């Protein structure tokens, strides 16, 4: 039976983290969970998720939300918890997958088959990418990057305050996509994951051998 692997990918806005995750999932033949996670939630919960997807990866607004008897009236928080529950369920079922953002670096921290990755990029490259795909001016692209990254930091650090978004100590590996480009970054991460798989398999065999050799 193939050993379970869960790949968590955090990313700076404009670093092409989603594209890298998409190509990596294809190479690994794993499902990818990003914004499409709402389709899965809709099927499993039997709810219309069109109205709640706008709260995806957004921090709770403290001044207009509160908790009563342990229940929050924050749509941002409730949407996050729905996503966390679905991802944990997939992991509990033994599924292997790639997930983008959604605090997954901490959600699966400590799991034997989990690998957390953070993708950054040089600011000029991130700006150029957004100018190209979204027809932004340089100033607009820079402002958008700063806004998205601030929101992602607030979201991540609210749910897991003992770790920090984009802090290298919170991840197994950090990579700058500007150095190798999208395809090169995918190949680099693919090699890293395969080496992780081999090393973990060897470790498990050694551990089993030690268990069987005990009197």
Rosetta blueprint (number, residue, H / E / L):
1 X L
2 X L
3 X L
4 X L
5 X L
6 X E
7 X E
8 X E
9 X E
10 X E
11 X E
12 X L
13 X L
14 X L
15 X L
16 X L
17 X H
18 X H
19 X H
20 X H
21 X H
22 X H
23 X H
24 X H
25 X H
26 X H
27 X H
28 X H
29 X L
30 X L
31 X E
32 X E
33 X E
34 X L
35 X L
36 X L
37 X H
38 X H
39 X H
40 X H
41 X H
42 X H
43 X H
44 X H
45 X H
46 X L
47 X L
48 X L
49 X L
50 X L
51 X L
52 X L
53 X H
54 X H
55 X H
56 X L
57 X L
58 X L
59 X L
60 X L
61 X L
62 X L
63 X L
64 X L
65 X L
66 X L
67 X E
68 X E
69 X L
70 X L
71 X E
72 X E
73 X L
74 X L
75 X H
76 X H
77 X H
78 X H
79 X H
80 X H
81 X H
82 X H
83 X H
84 X H
85 X H
86 X H
87 X H
88 X H
89 X H
90 X H
91 X H
92 X H
93 X L
94 X L
95 X L
96 X L
97 X E
98 X E
99 X E
100 X E
101 X L
102 X L
103 X L
104 X H
105 X H
106 X H
107 X H
108 X L
109 X L
110 X L
111 X L
112 X L
113 X L
114 X E
115 X E
116 X E
117 X E
118 X E
119 X E
120 X E
121 X L
122 X L
123 X H
124 X H
125 X H
126 X H
127 X H
128 X H
129 X H
130 X H
131 X H
132 X H
133 X H
134 X H
135 X L
136 X L
137 X L
138 X H
139 X H
140 X H
141 X H
142 X H
143 X H
144 X H
145 X H
146 X H
147 X H
148 X H
149 X H
150 X H
151 X H
152 X H
153 X H
154 X H
155 X H
156 X H
157 X H
158 X H
159 X H
160 X L
161 X L
162 X L
163 X L
164 X L
165 X L
166 X L
167 X L
168 X H
169 X H
170 X H
171 X L
172 X L
173 X E
174 X E
175 X E
176 X E
177 X H
178 X H
179 X H
180 X H
181 X H
182 X H
183 X H
184 X H
185 X H
186 X H
187 X H
188 X H
189 X H
190 X H
191 X H
192 X H
193 X H
194 X H
195 X H
196 X H
197 X H
198 X H
199 X H
200 X H
201 X H
202 X H
203 X H
204 X H
205 X H
206 X H
207 X H
208 X H
209 X H
210 X H
211 X H
212 X H
213 X H
214 X L
215 X L
